[in-house]
């Protein structure tokens, strides 16, 4: 039936358009449970497709992925290992962000969010990220404050991306 084929083609076209409009996100975190929770929160938001989320567990892998793709959003754990076989460093995420911005060897993300469950590094990270106009969210698996903050950031980025696509 021609109408069914036409409807299926329209659905495919809409899916392709949604995929194109979806934010590209990279999550760098060595805590699988936290990554799963962040992905769950992200995919519940408008403008985020699971197909456009990448994740890795260490700085070296992140730099390799970011050399190939310019992500709309980088979500980085503050306590992060340099390599997959190394112990997490208390400022590993901050070091990675500094390298990204100063060395310019990767494609720059549109926005950067730090995420940490460690109170001892939160204040230092907030100062460093704040100087650059970025956010650090205090991750609490049972809390909602970080979820609301991340939701507002993603909502703004998606709105800006839509506006940019429409103005082209």
N, C-alpha and C positions, 0 to 999 in steps of 0.2 A: 504494500500500500504506500503510495507516494506521500501521504500526510504523515505517516509514522516515520518514514525516512527523513522527512523535512524536520519533524519535531526532534528526532534524535540528533540531526545535524545542528539544530539550534542549541540543544543541550550541550553538545560537544563544544560549540563555539562559546557558550556562556562559561563553561568550565575552563576553557583556555583563557578567556578574558579574566576570570577570577584568579587564575594561576598567575597571570601577568601582573595583575594589580596587587597580589599578595606580597606582603613584606618578606624580604629575605633576611633570615636571622641565623646568627651563629651563637651557640652557647658553649662556653669553655668552662668546664667544671669537672672535678674528679670524683664527685659524689653522685653516684647513679640515682639514688633515691631523690636527691634534690633536682637533678636534671629531669627526671620523670615528672615531678611536681610542677616544675617551671613549664615543661612542654604541655602538660594538662591545662595549666592556666592560659598559656598562649593560644592554644588551639580552640579555646572557648571564646576567644575574642574575634571581632570582625577584622578582616584583613590579614589573618594568619592561616596558612595552610601547612599541614604537617610536611607536605612535599617540599616546602621552602625553608625548613629548619634543618640546620646541620649542627652536630655537636662533636666536641672532642674533649680530651681529658688533660691536656698539657699545653704549655706555651709553644713548644716546637711544632706540634701538629697544627695548632691554631694558625701560626705564621704561614705554614704550607698551604692551608686552605684559603687564607686571606690573600695570598699571592695570586690566586686564580680567580677569586670572586670578590666583588665589592658588595658587602652586606649592608642592608638598611639599618640593622641593629646588631650590636655586639653585646652579649650579656656575659660578663666575666666574673668568676669567683675570685675573691681577693687572695685567699690562701690556696695557692696553686703550684703544682710541680712544674719545673722547667721541661722535663722529659717524662715519658710514661714510666720509666724505671727509677725515677728520683722521688725523694720525699717532698711533700708540699712545703713551699716556703711561705712564711707569714706575709710577705709582700710580693709573692710571685705574680699575682694579677696586676698589681700596680706597675711592676717592672715590665710586664708584657705591654701594657698600655703606653708607658713611656717610650718603649722601643718602637711600637707601631707609629706613634706620632713624631718621634724625633728622627728615626732612621729612614722612614718613608720607603721601606722595602716591600710593603704590602699595599693592597688597595684599601683606602681608608673607609671605615664604616661611617654610615650616616650619623649614628648616635651610639654612645657607649653607656652601659649601665653596669655598675659594680654590684655584686650580690654577695653578702657574707653572713654567716651565722656566728661569727666570732666577734664578740664585743670588744676584745682587746685591739683589733685592727680597724674596727668600724670608723672611729674618729679620724685616724690618719688617712684612711681611704677617702672619707667624705671631704676632707680638706683638699687633697690632691685632685679628686674628681671635680669638686666644686669650683676650683680655680679655672677649670676648663669648660665649665658650664654643663657638666654631666651629673648624673645622680648615682648615689650608692644607696641600695636598699638593704635594710636589716632583715635578713631571711629568718623566718620563724615558721617551721613546718605547720604549726597549728594556728598561726596568726593570719590576719587578713590585710594588715597595713601594707606589706610589701606587694601583695596581690593588687591592691587598689592603685598603688604607685606605678607598678609595671603596666597596669591596664590603661592609666592615663597617658603614659609615654607612648605605648603602642597605638592608642587611639589617635594621638596627635600625629605620629609618624604616618599612619595609614591615611589620615585626612590630607596631610601634606603631599603624599604620593599621588593620591587621587587628583588633587588640584593640579599637580605638575603634569600628570598624564593628560588631563583635560585641556590644559593650556598649550600643549605642544601642537 
